[in-house]
């Protein structure tokens, strides 16, 4: 079932604190902003219109905190509707104003915007760290509402790191803090998310009463946006408990409230869950009709997680109708969005690691130069001032040495933390690629013919995903940073391909591999090339139960690296099928171009290919 990241951000957003302003006009503006936030529960378009109309007057007041609050209030509209680029821009403006304010609430508000921006950017570890800093700030102020807001952000960060027990624990802490608060709509919204966190860890007997409690509260309020959220998640809960018919009825009811509130993302998610249910029951045509309606609601949304959900469901529906070209089209879109989703988070975190590491090196160099200059000056003073100056210089050097030692230890700790973060990124990328591989495998099982073009394409895509996933597994488990031991990697890749194509009983792979390491930017395209060439041999070189041998070689000669893949199979005389698309050949050309290499066939008993290229950096393994 498909849920959304919106409720966590949405609920945390609303836990703002009412405070006294410097003047009556500021008090009035702040009260209006808080009232507008509550109106988002009723109708989002009306709320954002009021917030935009109020913004110029707020900016004229020259109060940084109120300006930040106004931008944050407008950002709520885009968060509710899954439009991430506009959300980022407005939250960055809000943070800029909060950082200029001397209001006691401003530091926590700034940390909230930073944590939310990190969450939108898939930087979950950073979001968790910022949420913890926010919790410390709220504790120092003794502000329970602020602290609940921080706990809820921490729960969301743990959710996206698959630490569901920790998510539930911090959600429970937030619930306890707000249980006696007078604004019951806040509390009802939190109960919905808390019930789902209990459901996620299998505690359904505790989740259902929390959901029922939220429903009792909402019956007394006109809050269609929150009711749309409620029926979406209650439908997911009961559908997961095999009450599919009841779950679908809840989704339909939620659509009525989504229409009344103007929340497009909620309606899109409700339609998506109904389409998912239709797929599960085999009513693929109904699923397509729902998804076409959803497509009109989803126009302009740039939430990659939602788009991947939509593309996965519609791909399943088209496959069920036998329209494999459309199914493959949407599956490719989902795969591309997934790569963008992972790469965006990876690039941002890697850039932060690099910046921190370079800053650390500069600080060490500057500190060392400053120490050297001070030392020279101290010796000069000692020569002219005698024993007293010498004594003072000695004490200063001791103090400087202690500072340098502390700074160096801190810098080393920072580098270790960043290295651990890079390792965690590789681990998460590997896990996510494994999920994609499993989805491709499950999708291929649903196809009617195992030798159909779609089936071949899915299996080939699965092997490519496995090849990339294996790279990140090696990086995560290895001790060589961003370098890959190619001998171990290519041997494991070849064995995986033999298992994938179930040929290990009649085809052997011989490895002649120099023990060396390559950087990740070279290892990934090289691994994909080996994957394509070995896959081609396994698929075409040994027809009619023929036995044979595939040889994979990697060696250095002068300044070049040579990769050779040969087989003793049927060669170019091998029978061909109509399932080929030429994609593998184009991929080989693109990958060899990326490596700045030359690819050519080589004479052999069966068929062989050689690629010569000059890598950026080659090192023997273990150095």
N, C-alpha and C positions, 0 to 999 in steps of 0.2 A: 504494500500500500504506500501511497505517496503523500508525504507531509510537506512542511515548509519551514525554512529557517526564520520566516517573518515573525511568528508569535513570540519567540524569545526576545528579539530586538524590540518588537512592538510593545510588549509588556514592560520590559526594562525602561523603555523610553518614557512611559507614562508615570514612572515613579519619581516625579520631580517634586522639589520641596518648595512650599510657599514661604516667602520671607518678606520682611519689611523693606521697602525701598527708601530712597533719600527724599522723595517728594510725592505729593498727591498724584501728579500725572504719571509718575513712574509706577506708583502702586496700582493705578488703574490699568496701565498697559500690561503689567505683570499678571494681574488678575484676569484680564482678557485672554492672554496667552494660555494660561492654565485652563480657562474655561474652553478655549478652542481645542486644546489637547483632548479634553473629555468628549468634545463633539465629534472627534474622529470615530468614536464608538457608534455614532448615529449615521453620519453621511460624510465621506471623505472629501468629495468635491466641494461641498459647502464649507467645510472646515479649512481647506487649503485656500479657498478664495478669501475667507476672512483673514487668514494669517498673512497672505500677500498684501491685502489692503492695509493692514496694520504696520507692515514692515517699514515704510518710509518714515512714519511718525516715530517709531522706536529708534531708528537710526539717528534722527534729528536730536534725540535726547542725549546723545553722546554717553550712554551708559553701556560699557562693553558687555556686562553680564546680560542685560536685557537684549542686546543685539544678538549675542550668542544664542539666547533662549528662543528668539524669533526665528533665526535660521534653522535651529534644531527642530522647531515646530513645523516649519515648511518641509524639512527633510523627511518628516514622518509620512507625508503623502507618498513620496517616492519609495520609501521603505515598504509601505503597505502594498504598493503596486509592483514591486519587484524591479524597479528601474534603478539600477545600481550606479550608473555613471553620475546621474543627477544627485543621488544620495551622497556620493563621495564628495562632490563639489560643495554641497551645502553644509555637510558635516565639517569639512575642512575650514569653511568660513566661520562656523560656530566655534570651533576650537581656537581659531585665531583671536576671536573676541574674548573668549573665556580666559585665554592666557594673558590678556591685557587688563583683566579685572582684578580688583583687590577685595571683592566680596568673598566671604568665608566659604561660600558654596562653589566658587569658581574652580578651584583645583579638582574637585571630584567631578564636576561637569566636564572639564577638559579631558580628564582621564576616561570618562564614559565615551566621549566622541572618538578618542584614539582607539579604545578597545573595540568599538563598533566598526570603525574603519578597518582595523586589522581583521575582524571577523568577516566583513564583506570581501576582503582581499584574500581569504583562505589562509591567513597567517594565524592559526589557532593557538600556537604556543605563545606568540606575542600578545594575542588577545587575553589569554589567561594571566600572563604576567601583569598586564596593565589593570585587569580587573582586581587582582590581588593588591596592587598599589592603591586602587580606589577604595577597596575595603579598609585598608589601613587608615586612609584619610578620613573615611566616614566614622571609623571607630574612635579616632582622635577627637572628632567633633561630637561624639555621642548621638549621632543621627541614625535612628533605626530605619527610616525609609530609604535613606541613602545607602545604608549597609545592605538592605534587602535588594536594592537595585544592583549592587556590586555582586552579591551572591548569585543573583539570577544570571548575570553575564558569565560568571565563572561556571555555572552549570551548563550554559550553552557551549562554552569552550571545551569542557570535558566531553559533551555529547559528540562534537565533531572530531574528537580524538578517540572515539569509541570507548571512553571510560564511563560507562553508563551508571555504574554504582556511585561514582563520584558526582555525576550529574544529579542523580536522585538526592544525594546527601545535601548538596548545596541548595537545591530547590526546596527541600524540607526546611532548611534553616531560614530561607526567605519567607516561606509560608508562616513559620512560627513568629517571625518579627512583625508580620502584617495582620495577623489574625484579629487583633483588637483595633485595627485602624478603622476610622469611620467611613472611608470611601470603599464601599463593598464592591464596586465595579472593578477596582484594581485587584481586590482579593479574588473575585470570580475569575478574572483573566489568568491570574497565577494558578488557581486551582486546575484550570484546563491543562496548562502545560505540566503541572505537577502530576496530574493523573497520567499523562502520556509518558512521563519519565518513569513512573511506577510500572506502567505497561511494558516499557522497553526492557525492564529487567525481570519480567515474568511475574510481577506481583499484581495480577489482575484483580484479585479479591480485595486489594486495597485501592486499586485505581478506580473501580466502578463507583464506590461511595463518594470519592472526591469529585467525579464527574457529575454525579447526581446532586451533590451539594452546590456545585456551580450552576446547575440548571435551576435549582430552587431559587437561587439569588437572582438570576437573569429574568425570571418570570415577572419580577416587579419593576423592570426597567425597559425603556425604549432604547435598545442598543443593538440595532440590526448588524452592524459590523462585527461586534463581539459574538453575536448569535451565529453568524456565518462561520466564524472561527470555531465556535463550540460544536456545531453540527458536523463540520469537517472532521474534527478529531474524534468525536464520539462515533461517527461512521467508521473511521479507521479502526477504532478500538473494537467495535462489534464485528466488523468484517474479518479482522484478524482472529476473532474468537469463533469463526465459522458461522456467524449469524449474518450471512451475506445479504439476504432479502431485507432484513431490518437495517443493515448498514446502508443499502441503496436508498431506502426510504429516508434515512437521515440526510444523505447527500442531497436528495431532491429538496428537502426542506431547507437545507443550508443555501441552495441556489436562490430560493425566494428571498432570503435575508441578504445575500450578496447583491442581488439586483436592487434591493431597497437601499443599500448602503453605498453603492457605487464602487466597491472594492473588486477591481477586475481580477487581481491575482487569486483571491479566494474563489471566485466563480470558476476561473481556469483550473484550479486545483480540484474543486468539487467535480467538474466535468471529467477531469483526468482520472479520478478515482472511479467514477461510473464507467468510463471506457475500459479501465483496467479490469473491473468486475465483469464487463461484457466479454472481454477477451477470455477470462477464466472460464466463463460458461459456454464459450464457443460461438457467441453471437458477434462475429467479427464485423458484419455490416453495421450493426448498431454502434459498435465501438468507433467505426470510421465517422458515422454521423455525429456522434458526440465530440469527436476530436476536431472535426471541421468547425463546429460551433466554438470549441475552445480556441482554435487558431485565431478567430476574429477577436477573442478576448485577449489573447497573448501578444497581439501586435505591439511592438515597441519594448517589450520586456527583454532585459539583458541578463537575467539571473541564470547563470550557466547550469546550476543544479536543477532548476525547474525545466530548462530547455532539454537537458539530457533525459529527464523523466518523460517529458512529452514525446521526444523522438523514439525512446525505447518502446513506449506503449503503442505508438502508431506503426512502428516497424513490425511489432508482433501481430497487429491487426491485419496489415497487408500480407504478411506471410501466411496467416490463417486463411486468407482469401485466395492464396496461390499467386499473388502479384509480387513475385520475388524481386523484380527490378525496383519497385517502390520500397519494398522492405529493406533492401540493401542500401538504397539511397539514404533513408532515414537512419539506418544503423551507422553508415559512414559519417553522417552529420553528428550523431551522438558521440562517435569515437573522436571526431575532430574537436568537439566542444570539451570532451573529457581531457584531451591532451592540452587544450588551452587552459582549462581549469587547473590542472596539475602544474603546468609550466608556469602560469602566472604566479601561483603561490610559491613554486620552487624558485623562480627568478627573483622575486621580491625578497625572499628569505636569504638566498645566496648573495644578493647584492648587499644586504645588511651585514651578513657575515664578513664579506670582503671589505666593506667600509670600516667595520669595527676592527678588523685585523690590521688594515693599513694604518688606521688611526693609532692603534697600539704601537706599531713599529715606529711611527713618527714621534710619538710621545717618548719612547725609549731613547731615540736618537737625540731629540732636543734636550731631554734630561741629562744624557751623557755629556753633551756639549756644554751645557750650563755648569755641570759639575766640574768639568775640566777647566773652564774659565775661572770658576770660583777658587779652584785649587791653586791655579797659577797666581791669582791675586793674593791668596792667603800666604803663599811662600814669599811673595814680594814684601808684604807687610811684615812678615816675620823677620826678614833680613834687616829691616829698618827700625823695628820697634822693640826687639829684644824678647826676653823670656815671656813677658806678660802676653804679648801679641801671639807668640807661638802657642801658649796655653789656650787662648781663645780660639785660635785656628784649629787646634786639635779637637776641642769640644764641638766646633761647627762641623768639622769633617765627620765626626761620629754621628751627629744628628742627621747630616746629609746622607750618610751611608744607611742609616735606619730608614729614612724616607724612601731612598732608592730601592731598598730591599722590599719595603711594603708595596711600592708602586709596581715593581717587577712581579711580585707574587700576584698582585691584583690583575696585571696584564696577562700573566700566564693562565690565571683562572678564567679570564674572559675568553682567551683563545680556546681553552678546553671546552667551555660552554658552547662556543660557536661551532667547534668541531663536532660536539655531540648533537647540536641542532642539525648540522648537515647530514650526520648519520641518520637522525630521525626522519629527515626529509627523504633520504634514499629508502628507508624502511617503509614509509607510507606510500611512496611511489610504487615500490615493489608490490605491496599489498593491493593497491588500487589496480595495478596492471593485472594482478592475478584475478581480481573480481571481473575485469573486462574479459579476460581469457575464459573464465567460467561461464560468463553470460554468452559469449560466442559459441561455446561448446553446447550449452543448453539450447541456444537458438537453432544450431545445426541439427539437433535431435528432432526438432519439431518439423523439419522439412520432409516432404513426402519421399523424395528420391535422394539417396546418399550420393549419387553421381551427378546431381543437378549442378548447374553453374553456381547457383547461390550457395549450395553445400560446399563446393570446392572453395569458393571465395571466403566463406566463413572459416573453414579449416585453415586456409592459408593465412588469413588475418590472425587467427588464434596463434599460429606458430610465430608470426612476427611479434605479436604482443609478448609471447613467452620469451622470445629472444631479448627484447628490451627489459622485461622484468628480471631476467637472470642477471643482466648487467648490474641493476640496482641492488639485487641481493648480494652480489659479490662485493659491491662498494660498501654496503651496510655491514657485512660480516668481516670485511678485510681490514687491514691495518695500514693501508697505503694511501689514505686520503681519497683523491679523485682519480686514482689509477687502478687499472684492471689487470689481473694476471691472465693473459690471453691463453696460456696453455690449459689451465684449469677450466676457464670459461668455455673455450671451444669444444673441449672434450665433453663437458656436461651438456652443452647445446646439442652436439651430435647425438648423444645418447637419448636426450629428450625427443628429438625428431624421430629416431628409430621407434621409440615407444608410441609417439603420436600416430605414426602410420602403420604400427603393428607389423614391422618387418624385421625385428631383431632375431627371428628364427632362421632367416635365409639371407640377410644382408649384413655384412660386417663393415665397420668404419675403422680405417687405419689412420692414426694420427702421427704426423711427423712435424712437431711444433717446437720451435725454439722457446726456451723459458724466458719470457720477457713480459714487461708491463707497458700498457699504453694509456694515454689520457682518455677520459670518458668521451670527449668530442671525436676521437678517432675510433674508440672501441665500439660505440653504438653503430655507426654505419658499417664498420667491418663485420660486426656480428650479424647484422641484417643481410649483408652480402653472402656470408657463409650459410645463413638460414635459407636464402633463396636458391643457392647453387645445390646444396645438399638436398633440399626439398625437391628440386627439379629432378635430381638423379633418382631419388626414392620413388617419385611418381611415374617416371617415364623410362628409366633405364632397365628395369627388371620386370617386364611383362610376363604373363603366363607362368607365374610361380618360379620364375628364373632366379637362381642364386647369384650372388656377386659381391663385389667389394667397392667401397667408396674410400678414396684417400684424400685427407685434408692436410695441407702443408703450409707452414708459415715460417719464413726464415729471412735473415738479413743478408744483403750482398752489397758491398760498398755502402753508399748512403741510402739505398733503397730497401724497402720491405716488399717481399713477394708472397702473395697468397695464391695457392693452387688447389683446386678441387677437381678431381678426376674420378671416373668410374670405368669399370670393365664391362658395362652393360651393352645394350643394343645400339648405343650411339645415335646418330641421326636417322638410322633405320628404324628406330623405335616407333611403334604405332602412336598416332596422335588422336586426341579426342576433340570434340567440338566445345569443350568447356573452357578452353584457354581464352584469356582476354588480352594477353600481351602486357598486362600490368607488371608482371614480374620482370620482364625485359626492360621496361621503362624504369622500373625501380632500380635495377642494377646500374643502368646508365646514370641515373640521378645520384646514386650513392657513390659510384666511382668518381663522378665529377666533384662531389663534395670532398672526397679524399684527394682530389687533384691527381688521380691515377689514370693509368691506361689499362683497358680490359681487352683481352684477345683470347680466341680459342687456341688450344694447343693440341698437337697430334697425340693420340693415345689409342688404346685398344677400343675403348668405348667413346667417351666424350670428356673433354677437359676444358677448364677455363683458368686463365692466369691474370692476376691484377698486380701491377707494379705501381707503387706509390711511395712518396716521401713523407713520413709522419712528422708531426711537430717535434715530438720528443719520445725517444725509446730508451728504456732502462732495463737492465737485467732484473729478473724477479728477485725480491729480497733486498734490493738496495734502497 
